[in-house]
Amino acid sequence: MQKVHDQSDHPVTHQKHHSKPLIFKKVRKLPLKRLVFFILFIIFAVFAYFFVIKDFPTTAKIGKQDFPQSTKLYDRNGKLLYTIYALKNQTFTPVDKIPQHLRQATIAIEDKDFYKHGGIDPRGLSRAFYYTLFKGEVQGGSTITQQLVKNSILTSERTLTRKARELVLAFVVEGLYSKDRILEMYLNYIPYGGTAWGVEAASQVYFGKSVRDLNLAESSFLAGMPEAPSIYSPFGSKPELGKRRQRAVLKAMKRDGYITEKEELEAYNQKLEFSKIADKIQAPHFVFYVKDLLVKKYGQREVEQGGLEVKTSLDLSLQDFAQVAVASEVAKLSKSKVTNGASLITNPGTGEILAMVGSHDYFDLENDGNENVTIRDRQPGSSIKPLNYAVGLAKGYTAATPFVDTKICFKNTGGPDYCPRNYDGKFHGVVQMRMSLGSSLNIPAVKMLKLNGIEDMIASASAMGIDTFDEPERYGLSLTLGGGEVKMTDMAEAFGVFANGGYRIDLHPILKVTKENGDVLEEYKAPKSPIFGKKVLSPGASYIMSHMLLDNNARSLAFGTNSPLRIGNNLPVSVKTGTTNDFRDNWTIGYTSDYVVAVWVGNNDNTPMQGVVSGVTGAAPIWHDIMTFLVKKTPPKWPTKPANVIGMTICSTSGLLPLPEGDANRCPTRFEYFEKGTEPKTVEPGRQKVFIDKATGDLAKAGQVDNIEEKDEIIVTDPTGDRYCLTCPRPEPPKP
């Protein structure tokens, strides 16, 4: 503050009428506009002092080490999975020893006007103010100088006060240090993920070499990491995001004239050779999946330096068994050009993830083994059909609803007609829902979707946990055959609805998070019963679906009676397979009331498999091994039949009530379950008078008048209006 003098220092003020301080006389003589400005300045100064300048940090902290605490992740039984180290792996490197292309890459992607501004980029600042004032959130727009201040002096809290301090300190730092010195401190202090702080440590961790030996491709990859190290890490759950970020860095370097277009393409296309993680780690795909969830919730700094104790839902013994099961089967499938597999085990009643095998081998970087397939979008093939049939059950169709399985085509606006084919290339006449689902016939499933409506299936799938069906205009009727991508984690939630009797419970991989001082940040209290979840399907429909999927006889047409889908001596385990038409994805998903097990095999690069020709090869043997292991620990129970589900004898052809015993026209029968109100009330009519085409011996076409004769035949009509003559002579079912 300015020194205050007494009046003896100013002879001109010795007159008695100058008894008041001079400042008030000056204020009184100010014009009104200047007076208002003066008052506003005083208010701003007071605000700035109390909310920005008071308790102001000092730039002397720049570059000094702090002592963060490590975060530890455990399985559900207290076994250590991974330690996110607190101590920084940091080695100071002078700026002239850091490759020029790494410095240029950092400036291009983080702060292209670094050597032009005085610590603050007006455009970035304007964007930050816009988001603060109009969006209610404090945004970035930080220069390299501001990031240095934030990481070395300030906290990472996203408040207006912290942002204001950051701006002021950025000006101070720019006045104290040269641009090269600021860049040097930034490159040595900024976190690059995990224990790596600074470019030298990052270079050693990710590439196993000194920073001075990095080439352009490696430098451009590292330069992109500080924005979100957990997301862009090559060891994280989505390593492709790091490659995408590298492309953005190279484009920025090309934009600013640091490299040519040829150098940009060569660097991007160069295969990066990453070091293997040296730290001991259990269940790596799951660990980084959980770490990503923690970072989104608590922030990078808190997770990597906050000393958190994280108890997860993983059962390491199950994890190890599932890992071996996946790896051993994938090894057997090499001749079928299968290079990868994945598996997920959950408890449907609690949503807890018990095992997550994201690939056959996390450290097989040559085949992108570090990619976590359980959270990738893949086509599910026929494993999505139960969701379609569940919509049908909700609409009043039943497990006895007949479908005419013959050649059919559907009009496709703007394109060729859609003519679905069954997996075996055959037609099967009349097939009821139970057998259609069990043997995974495609034509009945497409008819079911036609009756349900695509929008209704998408809405129901979303309610059950599928979050990826967001383009209904793209899928068409092939959606029920796996035409839309899904995540394995979402499929586990959806099949969990059936296991839970119609109630959805979201996945919960984290059971408890505790701070170093003992404060509990979160704790998951598992529901004592699935009914505490969200009801998305009736218990009756869920029961009937589970019963259809555990029916070994219902799937015998396609898989036989002794396939890998059968567990033990026909134990009550519900299961569905799925293989895409292009042989890029092969699934098996099954469940009891205690476990959901999902398995996938294929190739990360989407190349087709060869030799995996049915739903019981590839994924099914892995699923069989895992489920057999699980039911030994927890024997499966038969689904509990709700009170509103009744059983009755029906015609095994039409699904109607049979004629009395002894009647010559009585149909073959079987037993079926129905929700009350959906059971058949019409008796099978027996033979009916119909017109037959003399040439084909089959039903005459609509409007046909020539070469026909009237006969008494047994006819079945399905819900789409298609008719089928059961008693008409035909040598064999027609083929496509």
Secondary structure, DSSP 8 states (H G I E B T S, - for coil): ------GGG-GGG-STT--S-HHHHHHHHS-HHHHHHHHHHHHHHHHHIIIIITT---GGGTT-----B-EEEE-TTS-EEEEE--S-B-----GGGS-HHHHHHHHHHH-TTTTTSSS--HHHHHHHHHIIIIISS------HHHHHHHHHTS-----HHHHHHHHHHHHHHHHHS-HHHHHHHHHHHSB-STTBBSHHHHHHHHHSS-GGG--HHHHHHHHTSTT-HHHH-TTSS-THHHHHHHHHHHHHHHHTTSS-HHHHHHHHHS--------S--SSHHHHHHHHHHHHHHH-HHHHHHB--EEEES--HHHHHHHHHHHHHHHHHTGGGT--EEEEEEEETTTTEEEEEE-SS-TT-GGGTTTS-GGGS-B--GGGGHHHHHHHHHHTT--TT-EEEES---B--TTS--B----TTS---EEEEHHHHHHTT-HHHHHHHHHHH-HHHHHHHHHHHT------HHHHGGGGGGT-S-B-HHHHHHHHHHHHTTSEE-----EEEEE-TTS-EEEE----SSGGGSEE-S-HHHHHHHHHHHT-TTTTHHHH-SSSTT--TTT-S-EEEEEE-TTSSEEEEEEE-SS-EEEEEEE-TT----SS--STTSTHHHHHHHHHHHHHHHS--------TTEEEEEEETTT-SB---TT-TT---EEEEEEETT-S--SB---EEEEEEETTTSSB--TT--SSEEEEEEEEEE-TTS-EEESSS--SS----
